[in-house]
Amino acid sequence: MFLTNPGGRVLLRRAERASPPGREHLCVLAALISLACGAPEEGADEPPTPASEVVRNGAQPVRGDWLVLWSLADPESLNPITSNDSASNQVLQWIFLPLLDLDNETLKQRPLIARELPEISEDKLTYVFRLRDDVSFADGQPLTARDVVFTLKVIKNPEVRAPHARNYFVSVRAAVAVDDHTLRIDLRERYFRNDLVLGGISPLPRHYYDAENLLGEISVEALDAFAELEPEPKERASRFAKQFNENFHRNPLGTGAFVLRDPETDIVTGERIVLRRRDDFWAPDDPRHGDAWVKRILIRIINDREAALVAFKGGDLDVIGLTPLQHLRATGSARFAKRAEKKVHVSPGYSYIGWNQKREIFQDPKLRRALGYFVDKQSLIEKILYGLGVPVESPIFIERPEYNRSLPAHVFDPEQGKALLAEAGWKDTDGDGILEKEIGGERVPLRFEIISNSGNDIRKAVGLTVIDQMKRAGIDASFRVIDWSILLDKVKKFDFDAVILGWGMSVTPPDAYQVWHSSQAVPGGSNHVYYRNEEVDRILEAYRVEFDAQKRKQLYDRFQEILHADQPYTFLFMQNAITAWDRRFHGVRWYPSGGTDLHEWWVPFEDQKYGR
């Protein structure tokens, strides 16, 4: 899973991969946040566009033009392993490709960099991947199995700042290059998602990311037992991690069809990122293997949603994620329809208020449950989302069978909230209108700040509405928006009271370990509310090695029951995604999971706008 970009909800639909390894994303995109489970627009439940309709009037796709996308914030980092936000992923997904992909229509795995699906031992503890022999990195160097082994070394190195990725590779014991194009991965235990996780590895060029060959003589197996390494190899592994963590924020290099040619000119903070198509791409004219028909991807950074809509209407953006208000009131004219098409579509994800349990007051689940009673989810959906969303009670994609539909709704009930607060010991003893409680021998007021990212009007409206209800109950809550990069830094360091954010999810079988296991409650980890529960840990561990889908559901039913009782998050809603795009693009297909694949988009010669 990855933290959703501040506010955008556009689209790129490439199949699930670990790019960076372990990051779940199926409908990955310029800015992913939510899901179409509410009232869909007419035709939203129709099957994908037939392949014959991708070609209009008998025309075949042609190369040319640019695709101008929008991001509300700059990427946190373009390091393909350590980054974990969708603004970064919006760039990296064009640069890195995985061993295996998911078919857009069937969602079944298919080879991409690999020549074929892996050979898997009967006990599911050994995977053998055979790679294509024509794949190259953007600097022209050929891909070999040793690059894949190197990528696993990077992930397994505990001093590389990637706990969000590393948790998916806990079962990997060893990996070796059998020959230039054959890779064997050995596991210590089975994991039911290993087909997706291992197939989702996006190889890094070892000659580029480890020019000193610091990891060259250190095996994956040795890194798996890092504490037992001898001093000299441990020092080299640590030195590599320091360089890798610090030196690759703006200069990614991968096997994909696009390249960041000159970071000095192609990255302008707060303005743009430019990606150019490789003339020597190894799978030309083949969107299934990562090529695209456009010659350039231009990502404009516009940190205001209304300004972005003005830019789209003026022709300065080709694709935009709309808010419900923009969809209903600002894009319904005949003039807009002449230039653009719109789609309400599925985009799995959810929004939440996270209560930081590093703060002593939030360590009491009774307080967290009480605070949830001051959140009117249905009213938020009706008044802020204009009905384009559904309330949720857990972190599992609501359309997955693992979602526990027996959970009682956490309803809006301020009186119940006040009663729970009193039961938890919060009372106004001095008559100042603010509840307080004795903690550690001191009277502590019920005072905290909720933060979220600037530019996201929906999260801002949620925050202001929620604190208004809380203040009426004697809770001294405040709300503040801050820049996305500053917000991420605070979240990584547990430097906040409460936060309104969102997680993007996959439509494939879930694995909640990354966000909810106590081992991930570390600086830079995804368990940024510092939630720790021994039973949850046991469930998440047992779930990973259970291959019976019904037994996994039973485990996750209990997992969701515990979260529902503990309320480390106040789960809010899954929101419909609304996308508008320029009509000059052909090849726009919408797939069963609700996404579209931008690699398939193309523009006839006569309609091309840029680079003619």
N, C-alpha and C positions, 0 to 999 in steps of 0.2 A: 504494500500500500504506500501511497505517497501523499504528502500534504498538498491540497489543491491550491493552485495559483489563486491569487487574491481576486476573485470575482469573475473571471472569464469562464465561459463554458462553450468552447468551440469543439473541434472535433477530431483530429486525426485518428482514424481507426486502423492501427496496425495491430497485429495479433499479440497476445501476451508474450512478454519476453522479460528476461532479466537484464535490462539495459538502463541503469546499472543492474548487475545480477541481483536477483531477489526482489526487485521492485515489481509489485503486481500492477499490471495495467493492460486492459483489453481495449477499452475505448480511450486511447491515450490521445492527448491533444494539446492544442494550444492552451487550453485551460479547462480542466475537467473538474466538475464538481458534483453533478447530480443526476437524477434519474427521472424518467418519464413514467410515473406510476399513477399520476392523477389523471384528470380528464384530458385524454389525448386529442389532438386535433384530428379532423377528418382524414382518414387514410393512414393514421399512425400505426395501425395494426396490420397493414398490408404486407405481403411478402416482399423480399428485395427486388429491385428492378431487374428484369431479365437482362442477360448479357447482350441480347440483340438491341436493347434500347440504349445501351451505352453509346452506340454509334448512331448519331442522328443523320437522317437523310442519306444513309449509305456512306457517310464520311468515316475515314479511319483516323485514329488519334495521330496527331502530329506534334513534333517538338517545338518549343518556343514559349515565349512570354515568361512572366514572373508570377509567383503566388505571394501576395502580400497579406501576412497574418498580423494578429494583434496580441500583445501581452500587456497586462496591467502593471507588471513589474519586471525589473531586470532579473535574470537568472541569479540564484544564489551563488552558483559555481558551475563551471562546465567540466569539472572532474567527473568522469563517467562512473566512478565507484562511490565517491563520498557524497555527491549531491543527492538530495531526496525531496525536491520540490518540483511541481509540475512546470514552473517557468523554465527551469533547467531542462527538464525532460522534453519540453517543446522543441528545444534546439537539438539535444543529443539524439533524439529518435531518428533524425535524418542522417546522422554521422556514423552511428553504430548499428550493426545488424546481428541477430542471434543465430545460433546453430539451427534452430527449428522455429517455425512460425506457426500461427493458427490460421486455418482456412477461414476466410471472411464469412462464408455462408454456413459451413458445417461446424466450425469451431474445433475441428480436429487438427492435430499436429501434422505439419508437412515439412519437408526439408527446405532449408534456405541456404545457409553456409554449408551445412552437412549435405553429403551426397544422397543420403537415405536416412530413414528413421534408425535410431540406434539399435544395436543388438543387445538385448537385456537377458542376463542370466535368469535361470528358473527361480532362484532365491531372491531375485531383484536386488542383489548386492554388487553387481558389476554391470556397467554400461560401456559399450564400445561404440564410439562415433567415428564414422569415416567421412572425411571432409572432401569437398570439391577441390580439384587441383588448379583451378583458374582464379581463385579469389585473391585479391590484393588489397593492401591498405592504400590510403589516399596518397602516400608518398611513393607508390609504385612497388614497394617491397611485398613479396608473396606471403600469404598467410600459411602458417604451418601449425601442426598439432602442438608444437612447443609454445606457440602464442596462447593457445587455450589453457595449457598447463600453467603458464605464467599468470594468466588472468585469475585462475583459481588460487595461486600463491598470494596474489594481491588481496583477494577476498579473505583468505584464511589468516593473513598476517594480522594479529590482534591489535597492532599499533596503527594500522590504517583506520582512519575515522569512518568506519562504515558498519556500525552494529546493525543498522536496518537491513543491510544486505547479507551480512555474515550469518545471521540467525537462520537463514534458509539453507545454509551449507554445513550445518553442524554435523550431519551424517557423513559428509565426505571425509574419508580416511586417507586416500592416496589418489594420485593421478599421474599417469606417465604417457609420454609420446611413444607409441610403439614404432611408428615411422613418421615420415613427414606429414602424412595425411590420415593417420589413425591414432585415436586417443582412447585410452582406457581409464575409467574412473571407478575406484573401489570404495564401497560404503561400509560403515561399521554397523549400520542398522537401516532398515527399510523406512521409506518415507513415501506416503501415498501420492505426493505431488512431485516426486523426483523427475518424472517425465517432463513436467513443465519447467521446473527449476533448472535442471541440467540442460535441457534443450534451449532454455532461455539465456544461456551464457552468451554475452556479446564480447568476442575476443578483443583484447588490447594488444597492440604491437609491442613486444618486449624490447625490441631494439630502440624504441622511442621512449617508452615510459621507464625503462631501466637501462640507460645507456652505459652505466658502469658495470652492469651484470651483477649487481649486488645479491640478487636472489638466485643467480645461476646455479650455484652448487647446493642450494637449500631446497629440499624436496617439499612437496605438499604435505607428506606424512610428517616431516620434521616440524613444519609450521603448525600442524594440527596439535603437536605436543610442545608448544612454544616454550613453556616453563622449563622444559628439560633440555633445551638447546645449550650447546656449549657457548662460552662467552663470545668467541670470535664470530660464529655465524649469527648469534643473537644480536651482536652489535651491528652487523651488516644489515640484518632484517630491520632493525630499528632505524638505521640511517636511511634505508630505502623508504620506509614509511614516512619519515620526516620530510624527505624530498617530494614524495608522491603527494602527501597532504598539502604541501605548500606551493608546489611549482606548476600545477596543471589546472588552474582555475579558468584560463582563457584560451587554451590552445589544444583542444581535443583532436585526436587522430584515430580514425576507425576505418572499417571496411565499407561503409555506406556510400551512397551515390553523391552525397554532398559534403563539402569541405568548407571549413572556416579558413579561407586562404591567408588573410593577413589580419590578425587580431587588432593590430594598431589602428587600422582603418575600418575594418568590418564590424567592430564592436564599438559603439558609442553609447556610453552609459546614459540611461534615461531617454534614449532616442531610437536606436536601431541595432539589429544584428543581421548581417548579410551572409547567407550560405550560397555557394556556387556549385553547380553540378560539375562533377568530374568528367572530363572528356574521355578518360580511359576507364570508366566504370566497367567492371567485369561482367555485368549482366545487362547490357544495353537494351532499352525499350522493353523491359520486363518488370512491370510494377510488382509482380508477385515476389520478385527477388530484390525489391528495394529501390528500383529506379523510379523516376517520376518523369512526366512529360515536360514540366516546366524547367527552365534553365537556371532559375534563381529563386531562392526563398528569402523574402525580406520580412523580418519580424519587427514591427514598429512597437516601441514602448510608449504607451499612452496611459498615464496613471489616473485617468478620470474616465468613467464609463460614458458620460454624456459627450465628452470631447471625442471619444472613440466613435460614437455613433455619428457625430458630425463628420468625422474623417471618412467613415464608410459611405455616408450619403454623398460626400464630395468626390468619391472615387479613389481615395487614398488608402483604403483597405479593401481587400477582396472577400474576407470572411470575418464575421463578428458574432460573438455570443451576446444575446440580448437579455436584458432583465424582463420579467413579466410585464412591468409597466411600459417599457420600450416596445415590447411586442404588441401590446394591446392599444397603446395610445400614440405611438410615435412612428410606426412603420406600417400603417394600414392604408396609406394613400395610393391612388392609381400611379402616381409618379414613382413611388418607391417600388411598387410591384413591377413596373416596367423595367427597372434596372436590376432588381434582386428577387431571389426566391427565399422562402422561409420554411423551416421545419421544426416542429416540436418533437424531440426524440429522447430515447433512453440514454442516460449517461450515469452509470451507477456511482453512487457516492452518498454521503450524508453530512449534515452540519451538526455541530454540537457545542455545548459549553463545557469546557474541561476545568475541573477544580483541582488545583495543584496541592497534592497531599504532602509536599515538602513544607507547606504552611500549616502550622499546628491546628488552626481552627478547622481546616478541611479534612483532618484525619478522622473525624467523627462521621460515619455514614448517615447517622440520624440527621445531622445538619445538612448533608448533601441531598438527602431525600426531601427534607423540608424546603430547600431552595427550589427544587423542581416543581413544587406546587405553585410557585409564583410565575411559572412560564406557561402561557396559554398558547400551546402549539397550534391548535386549530385556528385561533384568531390570527396568529402570525401568518399561517398559510393563506388565509382568506384575504387579509388586509395588505400583506407585504408581497406575497407570491401570487395574489389574485387567483387563488385556487389551483395553481400549477405546481402541486406538490402533495406529499402525503406524510403524516407523522410517523416516526419510527421509534422503537423501543430498544433496539440493539444495534450492534455494529455489523450485522450480517446483511448482505444485499437482500432486500425484501422479496425479490422474485426467486431466490434460491430456496430449495427445500429445507436447507439447514436453518432458515429463519424461524424462530420460535413464535408461532402465531397465538400461542396460549398465554403469552405474557399480558397481564392486565395493563391497560393504558394508564400512564402516569398523567392524570387529568389536572386541569387548572382548578385549584381549590385553595385560595389564600387562607381560609379559616383553618383548614387542615394543616397548612404550612405553619401557621402561628401556633397551633396546638403542639406540633412536633418540635418547634423551636423551644417552647416552654418546657416540654418534656426533656429536651436536651440541655436545659439549664440556662437558656438565654432569656433574660428578663431586663426590663428597664427599671433599675432600682434607684436611679437618681433623678428621674423625671425629665431628662433631657430629650426624650423621644427616640433615643438610640438603645437598642438591646445590648446587654453586656453579660459577661460570664466570668467567673473566677477561674483562671488557668495559671497553674504554677504559682499560686499565691497572689496573683495580680488580677485586677478587674480589667478585662479586655473587651473593648467595644466590637460589635459585629460590623466591622468595617473592611471593605476590600474593593479592589479595582478589577473590572473586566476589560481586557484589551482585545483588539482585533486589528486587521490591516486597513490602512487607508485606501480609499477608492472603491471599496465594496459597500455600496449603499444598502444592500440587503442585510449584511451583517451589522452595519451601523444601526439600521432601524430595529433589528432584533435586540441589540444591546441596549438601546435607549428605552425600548418598550419594557424590557425585563427589569431594568433598574428602577423604572417608575413604579412598577408593582411592588418591588422589594422595599422601596423607601416608605411606602404606605404602611408597611408592617414593622417599621422601626429598624430596618437594615440600612446601614450607611454604605450603599453600593454606588460606585461611580463607573463611568465608561469612557474609554479613550481609544482613539485610533492612532496607529503609528505606521511608519514605513514597513513594507513587507520584509526587507532584509533585516531591519532592526527587530521586528517581531520574531523572525526565525531564530535570531541569535538569543533572544530572551527565552524562547521556548526550549532551545537546546540546553540552556544553562539553568533551567527551572527558576528563572528570574521573573516571576509573574505570580499573581494571585489566581486569576481565572482568565480563560481565553475562549473566544469564539472562533472556531476554525472548521475545516471540513477535511474528510478523507476521501480520496478516490479509490474505487474498488474494482475488482474483476468480476465478471459474470461466471467464471469457472469456479470449481469448489474452493471455498475460502480456507484461509489459514490465519488465524488471529494472533499467532504467537508474537509477531513483530511489534504489535501495539500493546498487548496485554500481559505478556510474560514478565515476571519481575526482573529477569536478567536484562531486559531492555530498558529498565529504569535507570539509565546511566546518561551522563552528559553526551548529547548528540544522538541518543537513542530515540525510538519512536514512542516509548512509554513516557511521554513528557509530563504526565500528571502524577508520576511516581506511584502508580497503583501496584500494590503487592498483596497477593492472596495465595496462600499455599495450595488450596484446593483448585483454584484456577490454574496455577502452574501445572499441577498433576494432570488436569484435564487436557490442557494444551499439549503437553508432552505425549499423553496417551493417544490423543487424536491424530497426531502426526504419523504414528506407526500403525494405525488401524486402517485396513483396506476394505472393510465392510462398510458400505455407505450408510446403512441403517444404524449400525453401532456408532458411527461418527456422528450421526444426527442426535442420537441419545446423549452422547457426550456434550454436544454443543447446546442442546436444550438446557442441560444443567448449567453450563457455562453462562448462558444468557440469563438464566434465573438468578445466578449469583450477581452478575453485573446489575440486573434490575434492582436487586436488594441493596447493593452497595452504592450505586449511582456515582461512580467516579466521573462519568460524563452525565450531563443532562442531554440526552439524545433529542434532537429537534425534528428534522425532516429530511426527506429525500426530495429533491427539487427537479422539476422538469427542465431539461436543457432546450434552449431555443436558439437555433442557428440561422443566420442570414448569409447569403453568398451572392456574388456577382453572376448574372446570367450568362456572361460570355463563356463561362466554364461548362464544358460537356463532360460526360463520364461520371456524373455525380450519382452514386448509388448508395442507398441506405440499407444496411444489413440487419439481420435479426436481433443483434445485440443493441441496435440503435445508433451505430456509428456509420461514418463514411470514410473511405480510404482516399486521402488526398493524393496519394501516388497515382491514382487512376484519373485524376482530373486533367483535362487538356483544353486548349483553345484553338479553334480553326485559324489558319493564317490570316484571314481577312479581319478577324476580331482581335488579334493580338495587340496588346497595348504597350508592352515594353520590349526593348531590345530588338526591334525589327530592322 
